[in-house]
């Protein structure tokens, strides 16, 4: 019975993929007009709340702001949405809520995010898998600062600090390493 209940998280993720894809494409489409509705560089409380990130306003993170020379321009805001489309939707609608009694078990390299490697996380509640993440980060031997990166499932890192966990299906064949 626990296996069948755990299988639900896989089925939920599979059903979420096309929904996430459609909303992501829609976020790219509305990116040029969404900043026009922003209040203090934020889409919270607007019809476009779902189009971007929950913890950063439309100016973007420090790296994004530096790329645009801290211009706070319309183009900078549009590019932030294009770069991070529908994160709020993937968290708030397709995400998984966790509670303090949940447990995350990792199999694989715990330092894969920094040095490269693979891990598989499973978040358990009462012995049942409620969500999971497969993380792959493989540096290219022929290009020192580039890697293949893939995330599937829900973003489980810092799982008790970030609720809900964001649904993800990300493949980056040419990711710049940290």
C-alpha positions, -999 to 999 in steps of 0.1 A, spaced: 0 0 0 28 24 8 44 17 -26 11 27 -43 8 59 -22 44 67 -31 37 61 -68 12 90 -66 41 115 -63 55 102 -96 21 104 -113 15 139 -99 48 151 -113 42 135 -148 8 152 -149 23 185 -138 49 186 -166 26 197 -194 8 222 -171 41 237 -161 52 239 -197 21 257 -208 23 282 -179 60 288 -186 53 296 -222 25 319 -212 49 337 -187 73 343 -216 45 357 -237 33 381 -209 69 391 -199 69 423 -218 36 436 -203 39 422 -167 63 449 -155 38 475 -165 15 462 -137 43 459 -110 42 479 -78 76 487 -64 91 461 -88 69 434 -75 41 414 -91 26 403 -58 -11 412 -57 -14 415 -95 -28 392 -121 8 383 -130 18 370 -95 25 336 -109 49 347 -136 81 351 -116 99 343 -83 86 346 -48 118 358 -31 132 383 -56 115 413 -72 116 421 -109 150 437 -106 164 402 -101 191 387 -80 224 406 -74 241 389 -105 212 398 -127 212 434 -114 250 436 -121 245 423 -156 222 452 -163 243 478 -144 216 483 -118 195 501 -144 161 488 -130 150 491 -166 119 476 -182 142 453 -202 160 441 -171 126 432 -155 114 415 -187 146 394 -189 142 384 -152 107 369 -160 121 352 -191 150 338 -171 128 326 -142 93 320 -157 64 308 -136 84 299 -104 55 311 -82 31 289 -101 54 259 -99 57 264 -62 22 276 -51 1 255 -75 22 225 -85 44 225 -54 44 201 -24 39 214 12 62 200 38 59 198 76 86 196 103 80 158 108 89 151 71 122 135 64 145 139 34 168 110 25 196 115 0 213 88 -20 244 98 -39 269 126 -37 258 152 -11 282 178 -26 270 173 -62 257 209 -64 292 222 -58 316 197 -73 295 177 -97 278 144 -94 244 128 -89 219 124 -61 184 113 -55 163 128 -27 131 114 -13 109 132 11 89 109 34 58 116 55 47 87 77 68 63 56 53 74 23 73 93 -4 55 126 -9 80 141 -33 115 135 -47 143 150 -68 168 137 -92 198 160 -95 226 155 -121 255 179 -124 283 166 -147 313 189 -156 325 186 -191 361 174 -193 368 195 -224 355 228 -210 366 236 -174 337 259 -163 308 242 -181 286 213 -171 254 194 -179 228 200 -152 194 183 -148 167 185 -121 136 164 -120 109 163 -94 106 190 -67 135 212 -54 142 194 -21 173 213 -10 167 231 23 133 214 22 121 225 56 131 261 49 114 265 16 77 256 16 62 247 -7 88 229 -27 89 240 -63 80 214 -90 109 213 -115 119 197 -148 151 215 -159 177 204 -184 207 227 -189 232 212 -213 257 241 -210 255 254 -174 282 277 -161 296 261 -129 299 280 -97 
